[in-house]
């Protein structure tokens, strides 16, 4: 519950009930034969989920009540074109904002016994289900690994005929995106006071990339998407709203960040870290990193 209104028991019960709807399903199997992907595998994963659910109304839903990661093969995300050889482990991960959808998905994939990835099928060996959020230690320092391209649409103060994106992993980009999705589905009741706290006290201390920081991927049906792929380190210089911070991060990890999250863009993995030199000690001094 954010500041600005007195919390009530009914508000708490509604938020807890909505939080209980968060769930993550991971389906694992091995390819029977070579499987070729000509573009971003997140769009393939989204199509597989929609086909299993058989819910036509979800195609046009904005935002969708689920979000996929790009397919992972041999421990690596398939971002833009790849061939998965026979016997290689394949993983599909999807976060659901509605428990009933998660139940239907698990029943459908278990009943069929295989993932259908276009013309190829991957026999299912394991279905893992857990209630989000993951229980992580609420530390002031944390790392975000952006597994797939993350892009954040800037606010249009004037009329424009196309979206403009910010690719930088700024703390406010990460948290504003998580809060917007969390409020839409009732997971979070955070608002402007929390975002002001984050803007004031949460700093980006370092970031880097294993290759180009901005990656371009080809999308199913045409078009491309560009975004940041890499890692970023953050530190909160105040402990007052650490529980709220980690609630927002839990939503980010379960449902991705930025635009295109439903089809696997903006997949992020969050890891709490020990802060160098100890815990938070107030706002950094001018010029301090």
C-alpha positions in Angstrom: 0.0 0.0 0.0 1.5 3.3 -1.0 1.5 6.5 1.1 -1.3 9.0 0.5 -4.2 6.8 1.8 -4.7 4.9 5.0 -4.4 1.1 4.5 -7.4 -0.9 5.3 -7.9 -4.6 5.9 -10.0 -5.0 2.7 -7.2 -3.3 0.7 -4.7 -5.7 2.1 -6.9 -8.7 1.4 -7.4 -7.6 -2.2 -3.7 -7.2 -2.8 -2.8 -10.5 -1.2 -5.5 -12.2 -3.3 -4.1 -10.7 -6.5 -0.5 -11.5 -5.4 -1.6 -15.2 -5.0 -2.5 -15.2 -8.7 1.1 -14.7 -9.8 2.7 -18.0 -10.9 5.5 -19.2 -13.2 5.5 -22.3 -15.3 8.7 -23.8 -16.8 8.4 -26.6 -19.4 11.5 -28.6 -20.3 12.1 -31.2 -23.0 14.6 -32.3 -25.6 14.4 -31.7 -29.3 13.7 -34.9 -31.3 15.5 -33.5 -34.3 17.0 -30.3 -35.5 14.7 -27.3 -35.0 15.5 -24.0 -36.9 14.5 -20.6 -35.7 14.7 -17.8 -38.2 14.2 -14.9 -35.7 13.4 -14.1 -32.1 12.3 -17.2 -30.3 10.1 -15.2 -27.9 7.4 -14.8 -30.6 7.5 -18.6 -31.1 7.1 -19.2 -27.4 4.2 -16.8 -27.2 2.5 -18.5 -30.1 3.0 -21.9 -28.4 1.3 -20.6 -25.2 -1.6 -19.1 -27.1 -2.1 -22.3 -29.1 -2.1 -24.5 -26.0 -4.5 -22.2 -24.1 -6.8 -22.0 -27.2 -8.0 -18.6 -26.0 -8.6 -16.4 -29.0 -9.5 -13.4 -26.9 -5.9 -13.3 -25.6 -4.4 -12.5 -29.0 -5.5 -8.9 -28.9 -5.3 -8.3 -25.1 -3.2 -5.3 -24.1 -1.4 -6.0 -21.8 -1.5 -9.7 -21.9 -2.1 -11.6 -18.6 1.1 -13.6 -19.2 4.6 -13.0 -20.4 7.1 -15.5 -21.9 10.9 -15.6 -21.9 12.6 -16.4 -25.2 13.2 -20.1 -25.5 16.3 -21.4 -23.8 18.3 -24.1 -25.5 21.4 -25.7 -23.9 21.2 -23.0 -21.2 21.3 -20.1 -23.6 18.4 -17.8 -24.8 17.6 -18.0 -28.5 17.5 -14.3 -29.5 17.9 -14.1 -33.3 18.1 -17.2 -35.4 19.5 -20.5 -34.3 19.4 -24.2 -35.0 18.7 -26.5 -32.0 20.2 -29.9 -32.6 18.5 -33.2 -31.6 18.8 -34.0 -27.9 19.6 -30.4 -26.8 17.5 -29.4 -23.7 14.8 -26.8 -24.5 13.1 -24.7 -21.9 9.9 -22.6 -22.2 9.2 -20.2 -19.3 6.0 -18.2 -18.9 4.7 -16.0 -16.1 0.9 -15.9 -15.5 -1.0 -13.0 -13.9 -4.2 -15.2 -13.7 -4.0 -18.5 -11.8 -6.7 -20.1 -13.9 -4.7 -19.5 -17.1 -1.7 -21.2 -15.5 -3.8 -24.2 -14.5 -5.2 -24.5 -18.0 -1.7 -24.2 -19.5 -0.3 -26.9 -17.3 -3.2 -29.3 -18.0 -2.9 -28.6 -21.8 0.9 -29.2 -22.0 0.8 -32.2 -19.7 -2.1 -33.7 -21.7 -0.4 -33.3 -25.1 3.0 -34.3 -23.8 4.9 -32.1 -26.3 5.6 -28.5 -27.2 4.7 -27.7 -30.7 7.2 -25.2 -32.1 5.8 -24.6 -35.6 6.4 -27.9 -37.5 8.6 -29.3 -34.8 7.6 -31.0 -31.5 9.6 -31.2 -28.3 8.5 -34.0 -26.0 7.9 -32.7 -22.5 10.1 -34.2 -19.8 9.3 -31.9 -16.9 6.8 -29.2 -16.0 7.8 -27.0 -13.1 5.3 -24.7 -11.4 5.9 -22.2 -8.6 4.0 -19.4 -7.1 5.7 -16.0 -7.8 7.4 -14.1 -6.4 10.6 -16.0 -5.7 11.7 -15.4 -2.1 14.8 -13.3 -2.3 16.7 -11.5 0.4 15.7 -7.9 0.4 19.2 -6.3 0.1 19.9 -2.7 -0.9 22.2 -3.9 -3.7 21.1 -6.1 -6.6 21.9 -7.1 -10.1 19.6 -7.2 -13.1 20.5 -9.4 -16.1 18.6 -8.4 -19.2 18.2 -11.7 -21.0 16.4 -10.3 -24.0 16.2 -6.9 -25.6 14.6 -4.4 -23.2 13.2 -1.1 -24.6 11.2 1.5 -22.7 8.9 3.8 -24.6 9.3 7.4 -23.6 6.3 9.5 -22.7 4.9 11.5 -25.7 4.5 15.1 -24.5 3.8 16.0 -28.1 1.9 14.1 -30.8 4.1 11.6 -32.8 3.5 9.0 -35.4 5.8 6.3 -34.0 7.1 5.3 -30.5 10.4 6.5 -29.3 12.4 4.2 -27.0 15.0 4.6 -24.3 17.3 1.6 -24.2 19.2 2.5 -21.0 18.8 0.3 -17.8 18.0 3.3 -15.6 16.4 2.4 -12.2 13.3 4.4 -13.0 12.8 2.6 -16.4 13.0 -0.8 -14.6 10.8 0.1 -11.7 8.2 2.3 -13.5 7.6 -0.6 -16.0 7.1 -3.1 -13.1 4.8 -0.8 -11.2 2.6 -0.1 -14.2 2.1 -3.8 -14.9 1.7 -4.7 -11.2 -1.0 -2.0 -10.7 -2.8 -3.2 -13.9 -3.3 -6.7 -12.4 -3.6 -5.7 -8.8 -0.2 -7.1 -7.6 1.1 -3.7 -6.5 -0.5 -0.6 -5.0 2.6 1.5 -5.4 2.4 4.9 -7.1 4.1 8.3 -7.3 5.5 8.4 -3.7 7.3 5.1 -4.3 8.6 6.2 -7.7 9.9 9.5 -6.2 11.7 7.5 -3.5 13.2 5.3 -6.2 14.3 8.3 -8.3 15.9 9.9 -5.2 17.6 6.9 -3.6 18.1 4.0 -6.1 21.2 4.5 -8.2 22.7 2.7 -11.2 26.3 1.8 -10.1 27.6 -0.1 -13.1 26.4 -1.8 -16.3 28.0 -3.8 -19.1 27.4 -6.2 -22.0 29.0 -9.4 -23.3 28.7 -8.1 -26.8 26.9 -5.1 -28.4 24.7 -3.4 -25.7 21.9 -2.8 -28.1 20.7 -5.9 -30.0 18.3 -6.1 -32.9 16.1 -9.2 -33.3 13.7 -10.2 -36.1 10.1 -10.8 -35.1 7.7 -13.4 -36.2 5.7 -12.1 -39.1 8.1 -9.3 -40.0 9.6 -6.3 -38.3 12.4 -6.0 -35.8 12.9 -5.0 -32.2 15.9 -3.4 -30.6 16.8 -3.1 -27.0 19.4 -3.4 -24.3 20.9 -6.8 -23.5 23.4 -7.0 -20.7 23.6 -6.5 -17.0 23.3 -3.6 -14.5 24.1 -3.1 -10.9 21.9 -1.0 -8.6 22.0 0.3 -5.0 19.3 1.7 -2.8 20.8 4.4 -0.5 17.8 4.2 1.8 16.2 1.2 3.5 12.8 2.9 4.1 11.1 1.3 1.1 13.2 -1.8 0.5 10.2 -4.2 0.9 8.3 -2.2 -1.8 11.4 -2.2 -4.0 11.6 -6.0 -3.9 7.9 -6.4 -4.5 8.3 -4.4 -7.7 11.4 -6.4 -8.7 9.5 -9.6 -8.2 6.9 -8.4 -10.7 9.7 -7.4 -13.1 11.3 -10.9 -12.9 8.0 -12.7 -13.4 6.6 -10.6 -16.2 9.6 -8.9 -17.9 9.9 -5.1 -18.4 9.4 -2.5 -21.1 7.3 -2.9 -24.2 6.8 -6.2 -25.9 7.1 -8.1 -22.6 4.3 -10.5 -23.6 6.3 -11.9 -26.5 9.6 -12.2 -24.5 11.2 -8.8 -24.8 12.7 -7.4 -21.6 13.2 -10.7 -19.8 15.1 -10.0 -16.6 16.8 -12.0 -13.9 17.2 -10.3 -10.5 19.9 -11.3 -8.0 20.5 -9.7 -4.5 24.1 -8.7 -3.8 26.3 -7.8 -0.9 26.9 -4.0 -1.0 30.5 -3.0 -1.3 31.6 -1.4 1.9 28.4 -2.4 3.8 24.8 -1.4 3.7 23.1 1.9 2.7 24.5 5.0 4.2 22.3 7.7 2.9 22.4 9.6 -0.4 25.8 9.5 -2.2 27.8 12.7 -2.1 28.2 14.9 -5.1 30.4 13.3 -7.7 30.4 9.9 -5.9 29.7 6.7 -7.9 
